[in-house]
């Protein structure tokens, strides 16, 4: 089983056009993401999957393999179905999907999301993803930060832009944020690409809900590392501050 990471990145974001090329501490966003994913252990390759030559050029000097996708993609996972086919992956190969707007993704988190597939995998879930216990109270009620709940056995119950779970009286337990890192086999990515977007996915604008709405299980791994995302231009200042604090 090969373990291949893909970083989907599109140029035409409606909220932040040309986002993958936005400079963060002097380097394009997509370069930060690629360098961090490439530092993860246990991967057999890392590809940038994009629909734009300008993004491909931004990582060319790193020697990063780039796959140019041509078909319209409803989500990043849809784009991966085309990219994985171009890369010649077989059905049992493992795809790690790291969203291209996470310049602070930790290499250990990439290793974390793979773990359920290599430690006594029993086929009871279709994909894995990451959760992080929120430390910034602002994120609990910010719809930009996706919250999640999961079962005692680690399978996801729901993802929402709302604050979940909602404490009727009070709530002193951790609230978990979803991080946009996934692992699944190529066979499942091909199946996902055939699923029709569900009602919950359309309402929340969250592609992972398509998996739950089609009766598939998602295994959740709680990671020790946060991964701030770039959704809007003003996020860059916050991320640059985080980079400086890590030095």
Rosetta blueprint (number, residue, H / E / L):
1 X L
2 X L
3 X E
4 X E
5 X E
6 X E
7 X E
8 X E
9 X E
10 X L
11 X L
12 X L
13 X L
14 X L
15 X L
16 X L
17 X L
18 X L
19 X H
20 X H
21 X H
22 X L
23 X E
24 X E
25 X L
26 X L
27 X E
28 X E
29 X H
30 X H
31 X H
32 X H
33 X H
34 X H
35 X H
36 X H
37 X H
38 X H
39 X L
40 X L
41 X L
42 X L
43 X L
44 X L
45 X E
46 X E
47 X E
48 X E
49 X E
50 X E
51 X L
52 X L
53 X H
54 X H
55 X H
56 X H
57 X H
58 X H
59 X H
60 X H
61 X L
62 X L
63 X L
64 X L
65 X E
66 X E
67 X E
68 X E
69 X L
70 X L
71 X L
72 X L
73 X L
74 X L
75 X L
76 X H
77 X H
78 X H
79 X H
80 X H
81 X H
82 X H
83 X H
84 X H
85 X H
86 X H
87 X L
88 X L
89 X L
90 X L
91 X L
92 X L
93 X L
94 X E
95 X E
96 X E
97 X E
98 X E
99 X L
100 X L
101 X L
102 X L
103 X L
104 X L
105 X L
106 X L
107 X H
108 X H
109 X H
110 X H
111 X H
112 X H
113 X H
114 X H
115 X H
116 X H
117 X H
118 X H
119 X L
120 X L
121 X L
122 X L
123 X L
124 X L
125 X L
126 X L
127 X E
128 X E
129 X E
130 X E
131 X E
132 X E
133 X E
134 X L
135 X L
136 X L
137 X L
138 X H
139 X H
140 X H
141 X H
142 X L
143 X L
144 X L
145 X L
146 X L
147 X E
148 X E
149 X E
150 X E
151 X L
152 X L
153 X L
154 X L
155 X E
156 X E
157 X E
158 X E
159 X E
160 X E
161 X L
162 X L
163 X L
164 X L
165 X L
166 X L
167 X L
168 X L
169 X L
170 X L
171 X L
172 X L
173 X L
174 X L
175 X L
176 X E
177 X E
178 X E
179 X E
180 X E
181 X E
182 X E
183 X E
184 X E
185 X E
186 X H
187 X H
188 X H
189 X H
190 X H
191 X H
192 X H
193 X L
194 X L
195 X L
196 X L
197 X L
198 X L
199 X H
200 X H
201 X H
202 X H
203 X H
204 X H
205 X L
206 X L
207 X L
208 X H
209 X H
210 X H
211 X H
212 X H
213 X H
214 X L
215 X L
216 X L
217 X L
218 X E
219 X E
220 X E
221 X E
222 X E
223 X L
224 X L
225 X L
226 X L
227 X L
228 X L
229 X L
230 X L
231 X L
232 X L
233 X L
234 X L
235 X H
236 X H
237 X H
238 X H
239 X H
240 X H
241 X H
242 X H
243 X H
244 X H
245 X H
246 X H
247 X L
